[in-house]
Amino acid sequence: MNILEAVLLGAVEGFTEFLPISSTGHLTIVEKLLGYQIDAPDITAFTAIIQSGAVFATLIFLRTDIIRIIGAWVKGVFSSAQRSNADYRFGWAVILGSIPIGIAGLLFQDAIETTLRSLWFVAGALIIYSFVMWFADHAATEVRHAEDVTWKDTLIIGVVQCLAVIPGVSRSGSTMTAGLLRDLDRVTVTKLSFFLSIPALFGATILQTYENYDGISSANGGVGWTATITATIVSFIVGWFAVSWLLKFVAKHSYSVFIGYRLVLGSLLLVLLATGAIDAK
């Protein structure tokens, strides 16, 4: 992989990771258009690893909240008097909400890296899950806020997040939808989606780096670590601006623009696949 392609893919990842339009789906489409075998081990590993750039951007952007929550959680673990703190409960909620996607990722790893990488799945998921998002967007009452989040909320959201193993569903889209159906406001579910992304995506990065370190090396015919690191850095830079923009956007708008975009992209992809303009893998 050359540097220009790495920059392009890093920018796509950084921009789409936190938008409810599926970063993995977009990366899979762009990788295919660039001529890569999208279910090749080095490409699936590359796709997972560069997501860590966007997660680092989230860590820095939300550092004040993260430090406060971790501090409250640690204090609550060692002192029962501190356990009434909302941040302590929120910390446990994020931990519990992160468990389901970890289990699903390990159980269905082979399917995620092979069968589900088909562009037919991407197109279908983009379209079908758009209707779920539309329903949640219109049914949400948004009467609950950050201080109302419980472990039950994040556990339910974490279970729904497992749908994101299908490229095209969108990890952020699944978590935001589940949060809205729990009557949480859009800003809260968006921030919660950010928090839940940290263990999920870092876990995927560590696993793929461990399993495919040699395979990614250009010396072994892989995409190359120079390209992978470059894409990760670009993902970090673009992801920073995407996080900032999204929080401002959802404070005043619904998810309608994202739903419309998903439907258009999914339909276009179906046409391209049906006419043979591109192959599914």
PyRosetta script that sets phi, psi and omega in degrees:
from pyrosetta import init, pose_from_sequence

init()
pose = pose_from_sequence("MNILEAVLLGAVEGFTEFLPISSTGHLTIVEKLLGYQIDAPDITAFTAIIQSGAVFATLIFLRTDIIRIIGAWVKGVFSSAQRSNADYRFGWAVILGSIPIGIAGLLFQDAIETTLRSLWFVAGALIIYSFVMWFADHAATEVRHAEDVTWKDTLIIGVVQCLAVIPGVSRSGSTMTAGLLRDLDRVTVTKLSFFLSIPALFGATILQTYENYDGISSANGGVGWTATITATIVSFIVGWFAVSWLLKFVAKHSYSVFIGYRLVLGSLLLVLLATGAIDAK")
pose.set_psi(1, 130.1)
pose.set_omega(1, 178.5)
pose.set_phi(2, -84.5)
pose.set_psi(2, 167.9)
pose.set_omega(2, -173.5)
pose.set_phi(3, -64.3)
pose.set_psi(3, -38.2)
pose.set_omega(3, -179.7)
pose.set_phi(4, -62.6)
pose.set_psi(4, -40.7)
pose.set_omega(4, 177.4)
pose.set_phi(5, -66.1)
pose.set_psi(5, -38.9)
pose.set_omega(5, 178.7)
pose.set_phi(6, -63.7)
pose.set_psi(6, -41.6)
pose.set_omega(6, 178.4)
pose.set_phi(7, -63.3)
pose.set_psi(7, -44.3)
pose.set_omega(7, 179.4)
pose.set_phi(8, -60.3)
pose.set_psi(8, -48.4)
pose.set_omega(8, -178.0)
pose.set_phi(9, -67.5)
pose.set_psi(9, -35.7)
pose.set_omega(9, 176.8)
pose.set_phi(10, -64.9)
pose.set_psi(10, -39.6)
pose.set_omega(10, 178.6)
pose.set_phi(11, -66.5)
pose.set_psi(11, -41.1)
pose.set_omega(11, 177.8)
pose.set_phi(12, -61.6)
pose.set_psi(12, -45.2)
pose.set_omega(12, 178.9)
pose.set_phi(13, -61.9)
pose.set_psi(13, -50.2)
pose.set_omega(13, -177.5)
pose.set_phi(14, -60.7)
pose.set_psi(14, -38.4)
pose.set_omega(14, -177.5)
pose.set_phi(15, -75.4)
pose.set_psi(15, -36.7)
pose.set_omega(15, -172.0)
pose.set_phi(16, -96.1)
pose.set_psi(16, -13.4)
pose.set_omega(16, -173.5)
pose.set_phi(17, -56.1)
pose.set_psi(17, -42.7)
pose.set_omega(17, -174.7)
pose.set_phi(18, -102.2)
pose.set_psi(18, -3.7)
pose.set_omega(18, 174.1)
pose.set_phi(19, -85.4)
pose.set_psi(19, 145.9)
pose.set_omega(19, -177.1)
pose.set_phi(20, -78.7)
pose.set_psi(20, 50.8)
pose.set_omega(20, -176.9)
pose.set_phi(21, -127.0)
pose.set_psi(21, 4.4)
pose.set_omega(21, 175.7)
pose.set_phi(22, 77.3)
pose.set_psi(22, 99.7)
pose.set_omega(22, 177.3)
pose.set_phi(23, -67.9)
pose.set_psi(23, -41.2)
pose.set_omega(23, -179.9)
pose.set_phi(24, -64.9)
pose.set_psi(24, -38.7)
pose.set_omega(24, 176.9)
pose.set_phi(25, -61.4)
pose.set_psi(25, -44.4)
pose.set_omega(25, 179.6)
pose.set_phi(26, -66.9)
pose.set_psi(26, -42.9)
pose.set_omega(26, 178.3)
pose.set_phi(27, -62.2)
pose.set_psi(27, -41.3)
pose.set_omega(27, 179.7)
pose.set_phi(28, -61.7)
pose.set_psi(28, -42.5)
pose.set_omega(28, 179.4)
pose.set_phi(29, -64.3)
pose.set_psi(29, -49.1)
pose.set_omega(29, -177.9)
pose.set_phi(30, -65.6)
pose.set_psi(30, -40.4)
pose.set_omega(30, 178.3)
pose.set_phi(31, -61.0)
pose.set_psi(31, -39.2)
pose.set_omega(31, 178.1)
pose.set_phi(32, -65.8)
pose.set_psi(32, -43.7)
pose.set_omega(32, -179.7)
pose.set_phi(33, -64.9)
pose.set_psi(33, -27.0)
pose.set_omega(33, 177.4)
pose.set_phi(34, -81.8)
pose.set_psi(34, -4.9)
pose.set_omega(34, 175.1)
pose.set_phi(35, 96.3)
pose.set_psi(35, 13.4)
pose.set_omega(35, -179.4)
pose.set_phi(36, -88.7)
pose.set_psi(36, 152.4)
pose.set_omega(36, 173.8)
pose.set_phi(37, -80.4)
pose.set_psi(37, 107.0)
pose.set_omega(37, -167.0)
pose.set_phi(38, -70.9)
pose.set_psi(38, -15.1)
pose.set_omega(38, 176.3)
pose.set_phi(39, -105.1)
pose.set_psi(39, 12.7)
pose.set_omega(39, 175.6)
pose.set_phi(40, -68.8)
pose.set_psi(40, 142.1)
pose.set_omega(40, -176.4)
pose.set_phi(41, -55.1)
pose.set_psi(41, -40.2)
pose.set_omega(41, -177.9)
pose.set_phi(42, -70.9)
pose.set_psi(42, -31.0)
pose.set_omega(42, 179.0)
pose.set_phi(43, -74.0)
pose.set_psi(43, -41.9)
pose.set_omega(43, 178.2)
pose.set_phi(44, -65.8)
pose.set_psi(44, -36.9)
pose.set_omega(44, 177.4)
pose.set_phi(45, -67.3)
pose.set_psi(45, -44.8)
pose.set_omega(45, 177.7)
pose.set_phi(46, -56.5)
pose.set_psi(46, -45.5)
pose.set_omega(46, -179.2)
pose.set_phi(47, -59.9)
pose.set_psi(47, -40.7)
pose.set_omega(47, -179.2)
pose.set_phi(48, -73.9)
pose.set_psi(48, -41.7)
pose.set_omega(48, -173.8)
pose.set_phi(49, -67.6)
pose.set_psi(49, -42.0)
pose.set_omega(49, -175.3)
pose.set_phi(50, -69.3)
pose.set_psi(50, -12.7)
pose.set_omega(50, 175.4)
pose.set_phi(51, -64.8)
pose.set_psi(51, -23.8)
pose.set_omega(51, -179.0)
pose.set_phi(52, -64.0)
pose.set_psi(52, -26.2)
pose.set_omega(52, 177.1)
pose.set_phi(53, -61.6)
pose.set_psi(53, -46.1)
pose.set_omega(53, 178.9)
pose.set_phi(54, -66.0)
pose.set_psi(54, -33.4)
pose.set_omega(54, 179.1)
pose.set_phi(55, -68.7)
pose.set_psi(55, -39.1)
pose.set_omega(55, 175.7)
pose.set_phi(56, -60.5)
pose.set_psi(56, -38.1)
pose.set_omega(56, 177.6)
pose.set_phi(57, -61.8)
pose.set_psi(57, -39.8)
pose.set_omega(57, 177.9)
pose.set_phi(58, -65.2)
pose.set_psi(58, -42.6)
pose.set_omega(58, 179.4)
pose.set_phi(59, -57.3)
pose.set_psi(59, -44.4)
pose.set_omega(59, -178.3)
pose.set_phi(60, -73.2)
pose.set_psi(60, -41.5)
pose.set_omega(60, -177.5)
pose.set_phi(61, -64.0)
pose.set_psi(61, -38.8)
pose.set_omega(61, -177.4)
pose.set_phi(62, -103.7)
pose.set_psi(62, 22.1)
pose.set_omega(62, -173.1)
pose.set_phi(63, -57.0)
pose.set_psi(63, -38.7)
pose.set_omega(63, -179.1)
pose.set_phi(64, -63.8)
pose.set_psi(64, -45.4)
pose.set_omega(64, 178.4)
pose.set_phi(65, -64.3)
pose.set_psi(65, -42.5)
pose.set_omega(65, -177.1)
pose.set_phi(66, -64.6)
pose.set_psi(66, -45.5)
pose.set_omega(66, 179.0)
pose.set_phi(67, -61.8)
pose.set_psi(67, -41.7)
pose.set_omega(67, 179.7)
pose.set_phi(68, -64.0)
pose.set_psi(68, -43.7)
pose.set_omega(68, -178.1)
pose.set_phi(69, -68.5)
pose.set_psi(69, -43.5)
pose.set_omega(69, 178.6)
pose.set_phi(70, -63.0)
pose.set_psi(70, -42.3)
pose.set_omega(70, 178.8)
pose.set_phi(71, -60.9)
pose.set_psi(71, -44.6)
pose.set_omega(71, 179.9)
pose.set_phi(72, -66.1)
pose.set_psi(72, -37.7)
pose.set_omega(72, -179.5)
pose.set_phi(73, -66.4)
pose.set_psi(73, -45.8)
pose.set_omega(73, 179.6)
pose.set_phi(74, -61.4)
pose.set_psi(74, -44.7)
pose.set_omega(74, 178.8)
pose.set_phi(75, -61.5)
pose.set_psi(75, -41.1)
pose.set_omega(75, -179.0)
pose.set_phi(76, -67.4)
pose.set_psi(76, -32.6)
pose.set_omega(76, 178.9)
pose.set_phi(77, -63.2)
pose.set_psi(77, -37.9)
pose.set_omega(77, -175.3)
pose.set_phi(78, -99.7)
pose.set_psi(78, -8.8)
pose.set_omega(78, -179.2)
pose.set_phi(79, -140.4)
pose.set_psi(79, 117.1)
pose.set_omega(79, -179.3)
pose.set_phi(80, -64.0)
pose.set_psi(80, -25.0)
pose.set_omega(80, -179.5)
pose.set_phi(81, -67.8)
pose.set_psi(81, -21.7)
pose.set_omega(81, -177.5)
pose.set_phi(82, -91.8)
pose.set_psi(82, -2.0)
pose.set_omega(82, -171.2)
pose.set_phi(83, -80.4)
pose.set_psi(83, -4.1)
pose.set_omega(83, 175.1)
pose.set_phi(84, -85.2)
pose.set_psi(84, -8.6)
pose.set_omega(84, -180.0)
pose.set_phi(85, -65.3)
pose.set_psi(85, 131.0)
pose.set_omega(85, -178.9)
pose.set_phi(86, -61.9)
pose.set_psi(86, -33.6)
pose.set_omega(86, 179.8)
pose.set_phi(87, -68.6)
pose.set_psi(87, -33.1)
pose.set_omega(87, 176.1)
pose.set_phi(88, -63.2)
pose.set_psi(88, -47.2)
pose.set_omega(88, 179.4)
pose.set_phi(89, -64.9)
pose.set_psi(89, -37.2)
pose.set_omega(89, 179.8)
pose.set_phi(90, -65.8)
pose.set_psi(90, -38.0)
pose.set_omega(90, 178.2)
pose.set_phi(91, -60.2)
pose.set_psi(91, -45.6)
pose.set_omega(91, 177.4)
pose.set_phi(92, -64.9)
pose.set_psi(92, -36.3)
pose.set_omega(92, -179.5)
pose.set_phi(93, -62.6)
pose.set_psi(93, -42.0)
pose.set_omega(93, 179.2)
pose.set_phi(94, -66.3)
pose.set_psi(94, -40.4)
pose.set_omega(94, 178.9)
pose.set_phi(95, -61.2)
pose.set_psi(95, -49.5)
pose.set_omega(95, -179.2)
pose.set_phi(96, -64.9)
pose.set_psi(96, -38.4)
pose.set_omega(96, -179.1)
pose.set_phi(97, -69.5)
pose.set_psi(97, -18.1)
pose.set_omega(97, -178.7)
pose.set_phi(98, -87.5)
pose.set_psi(98, -15.8)
pose.set_omega(98, -175.4)
pose.set_phi(99, -66.9)
pose.set_psi(99, -46.4)
pose.set_omega(99, -176.2)
pose.set_phi(100, -57.4)
pose.set_psi(100, -43.4)
pose.set_omega(100, -177.6)
pose.set_phi(101, -67.2)
pose.set_psi(101, -31.6)
pose.set_omega(101, 177.2)
pose.set_phi(102, -65.2)
pose.set_psi(102, -43.2)
pose.set_omega(102, 179.0)
pose.set_phi(103, -65.9)
pose.set_psi(103, -45.6)
pose.set_omega(103, -179.2)
pose.set_phi(104, -62.7)
pose.set_psi(104, -39.5)
pose.set_omega(104, -179.5)
pose.set_phi(105, -63.0)
pose.set_psi(105, -39.4)
pose.set_omega(105, 179.6)
pose.set_phi(106, -73.8)
pose.set_psi(106, -40.7)
pose.set_omega(106, -177.9)
pose.set_phi(107, -67.5)
pose.set_psi(107, -38.3)
pose.set_omega(107, -173.9)
pose.set_phi(108, -111.5)
pose.set_psi(108, 25.2)
pose.set_omega(108, -175.8)
pose.set_phi(109, -57.0)
pose.set_psi(109, -44.4)
pose.set_omega(109, -177.9)
pose.set_phi(110, -63.0)
pose.set_psi(110, -45.0)
pose.set_omega(110, 179.9)
pose.set_phi(111, -65.9)
pose.set_psi(111, -37.9)
pose.set_omega(111, 179.9)
pose.set_phi(112, -61.9)
pose.set_psi(112, -39.2)
pose.set_omega(112, -174.8)
pose.set_phi(113, -86.7)
pose.set_psi(113, -10.6)
pose.set_omega(113, -177.4)
pose.set_phi(114, -126.2)
pose.set_psi(114, -82.2)
pose.set_omega(114, -173.6)
pose.set_phi(115, -56.1)
pose.set_psi(115, -48.5)
pose.set_omega(115, -174.7)
pose.set_phi(116, -73.4)
pose.set_psi(116, -6.5)
pose.set_omega(116, 177.3)
pose.set_phi(117, -80.2)
pose.set_psi(117, -4.7)
pose.set_omega(117, 177.8)
pose.set_phi(118, -62.4)
pose.set_psi(118, 137.9)
pose.set_omega(118, 179.5)
pose.set_phi(119, -67.1)
pose.set_psi(119, -17.9)
pose.set_omega(119, 174.1)
pose.set_phi(120, -65.3)
pose.set_psi(120, -41.4)
pose.set_omega(120, 177.0)
pose.set_phi(121, -65.6)
pose.set_psi(121, -40.8)
pose.set_omega(121, -179.9)
pose.set_phi(122, -60.8)
pose.set_psi(122, -48.9)
pose.set_omega(122, -178.6)
pose.set_phi(123, -62.8)
pose.set_psi(123, -46.2)
pose.set_omega(123, -178.9)
pose.set_phi(124, -62.6)
pose.set_psi(124, -42.7)
pose.set_omega(124, -179.1)
pose.set_phi(125, -67.4)
pose.set_psi(125, -40.2)
pose.set_omega(125, 177.8)
pose.set_phi(126, -56.9)
pose.set_psi(126, -43.5)
pose.set_omega(126, -176.7)
pose.set_phi(127, -77.0)
pose.set_psi(127, -52.8)
pose.set_omega(127, -173.9)
pose.set_phi(128, -62.5)
pose.set_psi(128, -45.4)
pose.set_omega(128, -176.9)
pose.set_phi(129, -71.8)
pose.set_psi(129, -17.0)
pose.set_omega(129, 175.9)
pose.set_phi(130, -61.4)
pose.set_psi(130, -36.0)
pose.set_omega(130, -180.0)
pose.set_phi(131, -70.6)
pose.set_psi(131, -34.1)
pose.set_omega(131, 175.5)
pose.set_phi(132, -64.8)
pose.set_psi(132, -44.0)
pose.set_omega(132, 178.5)
pose.set_phi(133, -63.0)
pose.set_psi(133, -40.1)
pose.set_omega(133, 179.4)
pose.set_phi(134, -61.8)
pose.set_psi(134, -45.1)
pose.set_omega(134, 179.8)
pose.set_phi(135, -60.6)
pose.set_psi(135, -47.1)
pose.set_omega(135, -178.8)
pose.set_phi(136, -64.0)
pose.set_psi(136, -39.3)
pose.set_omega(136, -178.3)
pose.set_phi(137, -62.1)
pose.set_psi(137, -34.5)
pose.set_omega(137, -177.8)
pose.set_phi(138, -92.5)
pose.set_psi(138, -24.2)
pose.set_omega(138, -177.5)
pose.set_phi(139, -87.8)
pose.set_psi(139, -18.8)
pose.set_omega(139, -174.8)
pose.set_phi(140, -63.5)
pose.set_psi(140, 135.5)
pose.set_omega(140, 176.0)
pose.set_phi(141, -96.2)
pose.set_psi(141, -24.3)
pose.set_omega(141, 178.9)
pose.set_phi(142, 56.7)
pose.set_psi(142, 33.3)
pose.set_omega(142, -178.1)
pose.set_phi(143, -85.9)
pose.set_psi(143, -11.0)
pose.set_omega(143, -179.8)
pose.set_phi(144, -108.1)
pose.set_psi(144, 150.7)
pose.set_omega(144, -173.8)
pose.set_phi(145, -129.7)
pose.set_psi(145, -174.3)
pose.set_omega(145, -173.1)
pose.set_phi(146, -53.2)
pose.set_psi(146, -41.3)
pose.set_omega(146, -177.9)
pose.set_phi(147, -69.5)
pose.set_psi(147, -11.5)
pose.set_omega(147, -178.2)
pose.set_phi(148, -96.3)
pose.set_psi(148, -4.7)
pose.set_omega(148, -177.2)
pose.set_phi(149, -66.8)
pose.set_psi(149, 132.6)
pose.set_omega(149, 179.7)
pose.set_phi(150, -121.4)
pose.set_psi(150, 170.9)
pose.set_omega(150, 177.6)
pose.set_phi(151, -62.6)
pose.set_psi(151, -32.1)
pose.set_omega(151, 179.0)
pose.set_phi(152, -64.7)
pose.set_psi(152, -40.4)
pose.set_omega(152, 177.9)
pose.set_phi(153, -59.4)
pose.set_psi(153, -52.0)
pose.set_omega(153, -174.9)
pose.set_phi(154, -71.6)
pose.set_psi(154, -28.4)
pose.set_omega(154, 176.3)
pose.set_phi(155, -66.5)
pose.set_psi(155, -43.5)
pose.set_omega(155, 177.4)
pose.set_phi(156, -63.6)
pose.set_psi(156, -45.9)
pose.set_omega(156, 178.9)
pose.set_phi(157, -62.6)
pose.set_psi(157, -38.2)
pose.set_omega(157, 178.8)
pose.set_phi(158, -64.9)
pose.set_psi(158, -38.0)
pose.set_omega(158, 177.3)
pose.set_phi(159, -65.6)
pose.set_psi(159, -44.4)
pose.set_omega(159, 178.6)
pose.set_phi(160, -64.1)
pose.set_psi(160, -32.5)
pose.set_omega(160, 179.5)
pose.set_phi(161, -59.4)
pose.set_psi(161, -23.5)
pose.set_omega(161, 179.5)
pose.set_phi(162, -60.8)
pose.set_psi(162, -24.4)
pose.set_omega(162, 177.7)
pose.set_phi(163, -62.2)
pose.set_psi(163, -20.7)
pose.set_omega(163, -177.1)
pose.set_phi(164, -70.4)
pose.set_psi(164, -6.7)
pose.set_omega(164, 174.5)
pose.set_phi(165, -66.9)
pose.set_psi(165, -16.0)
pose.set_omega(165, 175.4)
pose.set_phi(166, -90.5)
pose.set_psi(166, 112.1)
pose.set_omega(166, 178.4)
pose.set_phi(167, -56.9)
pose.set_psi(167, 131.5)
pose.set_omega(167, -178.1)
pose.set_phi(168, 111.7)
pose.set_psi(168, -27.2)
pose.set_omega(168, 177.7)
pose.set_phi(169, -70.0)
pose.set_psi(169, -48.7)
pose.set_omega(169, -179.0)
pose.set_phi(170, 91.9)
pose.set_psi(170, 119.5)
pose.set_omega(170, 177.6)
pose.set_phi(171, -62.7)
pose.set_psi(171, -47.0)
pose.set_omega(171, 179.0)
pose.set_phi(172, -67.0)
pose.set_psi(172, -37.0)
pose.set_omega(172, 178.4)
pose.set_phi(173, -62.9)
pose.set_psi(173, -41.7)
pose.set_omega(173, -179.2)
pose.set_phi(174, -68.3)
pose.set_psi(174, -42.6)
pose.set_omega(174, -179.4)
pose.set_phi(175, -69.5)
pose.set_psi(175, -39.8)
pose.set_omega(175, 179.5)
pose.set_phi(176, -65.8)
pose.set_psi(176, -41.4)
pose.set_omega(176, 179.4)
pose.set_phi(177, -62.0)
pose.set_psi(177, -47.1)
pose.set_omega(177, 180.0)
pose.set_phi(178, -62.9)
pose.set_psi(178, -39.3)
pose.set_omega(178, 178.7)
pose.set_phi(179, -64.4)
pose.set_psi(179, -41.2)
pose.set_omega(179, 178.3)
pose.set_phi(180, -63.9)
pose.set_psi(180, -38.8)
pose.set_omega(180, 179.2)
pose.set_phi(181, -71.2)
pose.set_psi(181, -13.3)
pose.set_omega(181, 172.4)
pose.set_phi(182, -92.6)
pose.set_psi(182, 9.0)
pose.set_omega(182, 177.1)
pose.set_phi(183, 68.4)
pose.set_psi(183, 23.5)
pose.set_omega(183, 174.3)
pose.set_phi(184, -83.4)
pose.set_psi(184, 151.1)
pose.set_omega(184, -179.5)
pose.set_phi(185, -74.5)
pose.set_psi(185, 162.0)
pose.set_omega(185, -172.4)
pose.set_phi(186, -62.6)
pose.set_psi(186, -40.8)
pose.set_omega(186, 179.9)
pose.set_phi(187, -64.4)
pose.set_psi(187, -41.3)
pose.set_omega(187, 179.4)
pose.set_phi(188, -64.1)
pose.set_psi(188, -46.4)
pose.set_omega(188, -178.7)
pose.set_phi(189, -68.5)
pose.set_psi(189, -30.4)
pose.set_omega(189, 177.9)
pose.set_phi(190, -68.1)
pose.set_psi(190, -46.0)
pose.set_omega(190, 177.6)
pose.set_phi(191, -63.6)
pose.set_psi(191, -40.6)
pose.set_omega(191, 179.3)
pose.set_phi(192, -62.8)
pose.set_psi(192, -37.8)
pose.set_omega(192, 176.7)
pose.set_phi(193, -61.3)
pose.set_psi(193, -40.3)
pose.set_omega(193, 177.0)
pose.set_phi(194, -60.6)
pose.set_psi(194, -48.1)
pose.set_omega(194, -178.2)
pose.set_phi(195, -62.0)
pose.set_psi(195, -41.9)
pose.set_omega(195, -179.1)
pose.set_phi(196, -70.1)
pose.set_psi(196, -21.9)
pose.set_omega(196, 179.8)
pose.set_phi(197, -70.7)
pose.set_psi(197, -28.2)
pose.set_omega(197, -172.1)
pose.set_phi(198, -62.2)
pose.set_psi(198, -58.2)
pose.set_omega(198, 178.8)
pose.set_phi(199, -67.1)
pose.set_psi(199, -35.4)
pose.set_omega(199, -177.0)
pose.set_phi(200, -64.6)
pose.set_psi(200, -48.8)
pose.set_omega(200, -175.2)
pose.set_phi(201, -79.0)
pose.set_psi(201, -34.7)
pose.set_omega(201, 175.4)
pose.set_phi(202, -65.9)
pose.set_psi(202, -37.9)
pose.set_omega(202, 177.6)
pose.set_phi(203, -62.2)
pose.set_psi(203, -43.5)
pose.set_omega(203, 179.0)
pose.set_phi(204, -64.6)
pose.set_psi(204, -39.2)
pose.set_omega(204, 179.5)
pose.set_phi(205, -63.1)
pose.set_psi(205, -47.1)
pose.set_omega(205, -179.6)
pose.set_phi(206, -62.0)
pose.set_psi(206, -44.4)
pose.set_omega(206, -178.7)
pose.set_phi(207, -63.2)
pose.set_psi(207, -47.3)
pose.set_omega(207, -177.7)
pose.set_phi(208, -68.8)
pose.set_psi(208, -36.2)
pose.set_omega(208, 177.5)
pose.set_phi(209, -65.0)
pose.set_psi(209, -42.3)
pose.set_omega(209, 179.4)
pose.set_phi(210, -64.7)
pose.set_psi(210, -45.0)
pose.set_omega(210, -174.4)
pose.set_phi(211, -79.9)
pose.set_psi(211, -27.5)
pose.set_omega(211, -171.9)
pose.set_phi(212, -125.0)
pose.set_psi(212, 21.2)
pose.set_omega(212, -177.5)
pose.set_phi(213, -55.4)
pose.set_psi(213, -50.2)
pose.set_omega(213, -178.9)
pose.set_phi(214, -70.2)
pose.set_psi(214, -36.2)
pose.set_omega(214, -177.6)
pose.set_phi(215, -66.3)
pose.set_psi(215, -29.2)
pose.set_omega(215, 180.0)
pose.set_phi(216, -74.7)
pose.set_psi(216, -27.2)
pose.set_omega(216, -177.9)
pose.set_phi(217, -55.4)
pose.set_psi(217, 134.4)
pose.set_omega(217, 179.1)
pose.set_phi(218, -64.8)
pose.set_psi(218, -24.5)
pose.set_omega(218, 178.8)
pose.set_phi(219, -65.8)
pose.set_psi(219, -23.7)
pose.set_omega(219, 179.3)
pose.set_phi(220, -104.9)
pose.set_psi(220, 15.8)
pose.set_omega(220, 177.2)
pose.set_phi(221, 87.8)
pose.set_psi(221, 8.4)
pose.set_omega(221, -179.6)
pose.set_phi(222, -86.5)
pose.set_psi(222, -175.2)
pose.set_omega(222, -177.6)
pose.set_phi(223, -68.5)
pose.set_psi(223, -23.4)
pose.set_omega(223, 178.0)
pose.set_phi(224, 100.2)
pose.set_psi(224, 140.4)
pose.set_omega(224, -179.4)
pose.set_phi(225, -73.7)
pose.set_psi(225, -27.4)
pose.set_omega(225, 177.0)
pose.set_phi(226, -62.3)
pose.set_psi(226, -46.2)
pose.set_omega(226, 178.7)
pose.set_phi(227, -66.0)
pose.set_psi(227, -40.6)
pose.set_omega(227, -178.6)
pose.set_phi(228, -64.5)
pose.set_psi(228, -44.9)
pose.set_omega(228, 179.8)
pose.set_phi(229, -67.5)
pose.set_psi(229, -39.9)
pose.set_omega(229, 177.8)
pose.set_phi(230, -60.2)
pose.set_psi(230, -47.7)
pose.set_omega(230, -179.7)
pose.set_phi(231, -62.8)
pose.set_psi(231, -36.7)
pose.set_omega(231, 179.5)
pose.set_phi(232, -65.9)
pose.set_psi(232, -41.3)
pose.set_omega(232, 178.7)
pose.set_phi(233, -65.0)
pose.set_psi(233, -43.7)
pose.set_omega(233, 178.6)
pose.set_phi(234, -64.4)
pose.set_psi(234, -39.1)
pose.set_omega(234, 177.1)
pose.set_phi(235, -59.2)
pose.set_psi(235, -40.1)
pose.set_omega(235, 178.1)
pose.set_phi(236, -62.4)
pose.set_psi(236, -48.3)
pose.set_omega(236, -176.4)
pose.set_phi(237, -64.6)
pose.set_psi(237, -49.6)
pose.set_omega(237, -178.8)
pose.set_phi(238, -68.6)
pose.set_psi(238, -38.1)
pose.set_omega(238, 179.9)
pose.set_phi(239, -60.8)
pose.set_psi(239, -35.3)
pose.set_omega(239, 178.3)
pose.set_phi(240, -58.5)
pose.set_psi(240, -48.9)
pose.set_omega(240, -179.4)
pose.set_phi(241, -69.0)
pose.set_psi(241, -35.1)
pose.set_omega(241, -179.6)
pose.set_phi(242, -65.4)
pose.set_psi(242, -41.9)
pose.set_omega(242, 178.9)
pose.set_phi(243, -62.3)
pose.set_psi(243, -47.1)
pose.set_omega(243, -179.6)
pose.set_phi(244, -60.7)
pose.set_psi(244, -45.0)
pose.set_omega(244, -178.8)
pose.set_phi(245, -66.5)
pose.set_psi(245, -42.6)
pose.set_omega(245, -174.6)
pose.set_phi(246, -64.2)
pose.set_psi(246, -41.8)
pose.set_omega(246, 179.9)
pose.set_phi(247, -61.9)
pose.set_psi(247, -37.9)
pose.set_omega(247, 177.5)
pose.set_phi(248, -70.6)
pose.set_psi(248, -37.7)
pose.set_omega(248, -177.4)
pose.set_phi(249, -67.0)
pose.set_psi(249, -48.4)
pose.set_omega(249, -174.6)
pose.set_phi(250, -71.4)
pose.set_psi(250, -16.5)
pose.set_omega(250, 178.0)
pose.set_phi(251, -67.6)
pose.set_psi(251, -21.4)
pose.set_omega(251, -175.5)
pose.set_phi(252, -126.7)
pose.set_psi(252, -7.9)
pose.set_omega(252, -174.8)
pose.set_phi(253, -131.7)
pose.set_psi(253, 159.4)
pose.set_omega(253, 173.4)
pose.set_phi(254, -85.0)
pose.set_psi(254, -174.2)
pose.set_omega(254, 179.7)
pose.set_phi(255, -92.8)
pose.set_psi(255, 13.4)
pose.set_omega(255, -173.8)
pose.set_phi(256, -56.4)
pose.set_psi(256, -41.4)
pose.set_omega(256, -177.7)
pose.set_phi(257, -64.2)
pose.set_psi(257, -35.5)
pose.set_omega(257, 178.8)
pose.set_phi(258, -72.3)
pose.set_psi(258, -37.8)
pose.set_omega(258, 178.9)
pose.set_phi(259, -63.7)
pose.set_psi(259, -45.6)
pose.set_omega(259, 178.3)
pose.set_phi(260, -61.3)
pose.set_psi(260, -42.1)
pose.set_omega(260, 179.5)
pose.set_phi(261, -63.1)
pose.set_psi(261, -43.6)
pose.set_omega(261, 179.9)
pose.set_phi(262, -59.7)
pose.set_psi(262, -43.6)
pose.set_omega(262, -178.7)
pose.set_phi(263, -64.0)
pose.set_psi(263, -41.9)
pose.set_omega(263, 179.7)
pose.set_phi(264, -65.5)
pose.set_psi(264, -48.3)
pose.set_omega(264, -178.6)
pose.set_phi(265, -64.1)
pose.set_psi(265, -44.3)
pose.set_omega(265, 179.8)
pose.set_phi(266, -62.7)
pose.set_psi(266, -41.7)
pose.set_omega(266, 179.4)
pose.set_phi(267, -65.6)
pose.set_psi(267, -43.6)
pose.set_omega(267, 178.1)
pose.set_phi(268, -61.3)
pose.set_psi(268, -41.8)
pose.set_omega(268, 179.6)
pose.set_phi(269, -64.3)
pose.set_psi(269, -39.6)
pose.set_omega(269, 176.8)
pose.set_phi(270, -61.3)
pose.set_psi(270, -42.4)
pose.set_omega(270, 178.6)
pose.set_phi(271, -61.9)
pose.set_psi(271, -45.3)
pose.set_omega(271, -179.6)
pose.set_phi(272, -63.1)
pose.set_psi(272, -39.8)
pose.set_omega(272, 178.9)
pose.set_phi(273, -70.2)
pose.set_psi(273, -43.4)
pose.set_omega(273, -177.5)
pose.set_phi(274, -65.5)
pose.set_psi(274, -33.5)
pose.set_omega(274, -179.1)
pose.set_phi(275, -87.9)
pose.set_psi(275, -4.6)
pose.set_omega(275, 179.4)
pose.set_phi(276, 80.2)
pose.set_psi(276, 11.0)
pose.set_omega(276, 179.8)
pose.set_phi(277, -63.5)
pose.set_psi(277, -33.7)
pose.set_omega(277, 173.0)
pose.set_phi(278, -136.8)
pose.set_psi(278, 155.3)
pose.set_omega(278, 177.7)
pose.set_phi(279, -89.8)
pose.set_psi(279, 153.9)
pose.set_omega(279, -178.5)
pose.set_phi(280, -66.4)
pose.set_psi(280, -30.1)
pose.set_omega(280, 179.1)
pose.set_phi(281, -131.2)
pose.dump_pdb("model.pdb")
